[in-house]
Structures are given as structure tokens and as C-alpha cells.
Amino acid sequence: MSVLSLANVHSHYGHIHALKGISVEVNEGEIVSLIGSNGAGKSTTLRTISGMMHPSAGAITLYGKDISKMEPHAIVLAGLGHVPEGRGIFPKLTVKENLEMGAFTVTDHRLIQERMEYGFSLFPRLKERLSQYGGTLSGGEQQMLAIARGLMLDPGILMLDEPSMGLAPVLVELIFDIIKTLNDKGTTILLVEQNALMALSIAHRGYVLQTGEIVVSDTAENLKKNPLVQKAYLGMD
Ligand code: ATP
């Protein structure tokens, strides 16, 4: 079943044509990775899906519903979680308050507590730092918090923008293990990464974005063997 579908989507920043008609499908239970170099349009794709900007043409559907003109909070409520580039946590709020903000529409305290506990089961370190300010967490802990916050509304699909950015290799592995675990537990994932090797190691399928266009799409296995991908994104000759 299709969870998220982009059909011929265009996006502009003023006169800059950042997405030039991209089509992407994410099916239930998949990890789909979007790879590409700096400025290819990866973050723009996620921003366009999450309603932070609206497409200038094309269709975006979530569980069959047109979301292309909806506002970000309504899209979140429709089942899409977004962990933005740079994590976007609130530095002057505590870990607990950051998580509560993630559950902004939930009034049932037991449910909030339950979802927090789910986040702590994935990232026990967050529980030890409940009253610490977000801004004083390490980069890896901030990424953990951003993911746990993204789960507070129990999204069917979670989009992650460069979760490995700025993290030491051991933390990158931890974060990718958690993404895999989340997927095993039923969350569909759209993952944007510059670290193509890591992304393709956990993804089922992938798309390669170059200057606003999808140039290749295939299974992760095939992408790893694709000469263009090997040369441009995996550092092989
Ligand atoms: P990176 O990994 O560097 O974030 P990316 O693939 O996510 O790269 P985008 O941030 O989506 O790339 O940028 C796509 C294009 O849109 C780039 O040419 C970029 O300069 C342009 N762009 C991005 N944000 C803006 C903005 N706020 N105003 C104008 N142009 C922008």
C-alpha cells in the first residue's frame, strides 16, 4: 500500500527552480532513502512534503489524501512525522518539555507518558537527562531527542533529514540501528542522507537526486552496484 506519493512535484524559492518534477513512492513498511550531494534538493523535498513550503506544481498524497496545500500541523496530524535537518529541538526547554511539545495535540497524559517511555526504550540516555536543557545535550543526544519527539504523535511515516550529520561514527551506527528498529516495529521511513553507504545499508529502495531531478531509482542492493552511484556517492572509481 502506498503511504506517500509524489507525482511530478515542482518547488521554487522565488525564481530558483529547486525541484523539477520529481516522482517518489513510499510504500507501507519500507525504508526509502533519498541520496544526493549538497544542494541537490533533498531538504527541499522534505520541506515540500511536510508543508513548510508548497509545491508549485504536482501532487503529493499521504494515505491517498492530497496534502499538497495543507499546513504543516495538519500534515503531522494526518500521520507524517518530520525530523528536520539540524534537529530543530528547543534549546531552552528541557528534554521532557521538548517531548511534550512533540505531543502538542494529545491531551491524554497517560498516552503522552506511554509514548515517552517508548522513546526512552529506544534511547535510554534521554531518560537520564529528562530535566536537562535541550541546548546542553551533545549532538548525538540532540538527534536522539529529535527522533523521540518526532514519534510523540505516533506517525505512520517518519521523515529524517540527515540524521548522521556531524556525528561520530559510533553514534551514526547507533542512530541507524534505531531507524532500522523503528522500521521493524512498523514505522515507514523516508530517509534523506549524504552518507549514501549507511543509508543504502538499511534502506529497501532509494532515489538519487541531482540538481532537482531524480536520475536513478532502484532497490538499495542495485543502487550499491550502480556505477554512477558508486562513483558519485560511494567514493569508488
Ligand atoms: P544540503 O545537503 O546541502 O542541505 P539539499 O540536497 O538538501 O542539500 P536543498 O537545501 O534542498 O539541498 O537545496 C536545493 C536548492 O535550493 C539549492 O540550489 C539551494 O541553494 C536552494 N535553496 C535552498 N533553500 C533556499 C532558500 N531558502 N532560498 C533560496 N534558495 C534555496
Residues whose N, C-alpha, C, O or C-beta is under 5 A from the ligand:
A	BS01	ATP	Y13 I16 A18 S37 N38 G39 A40 G41 K42 S43 T44 T45
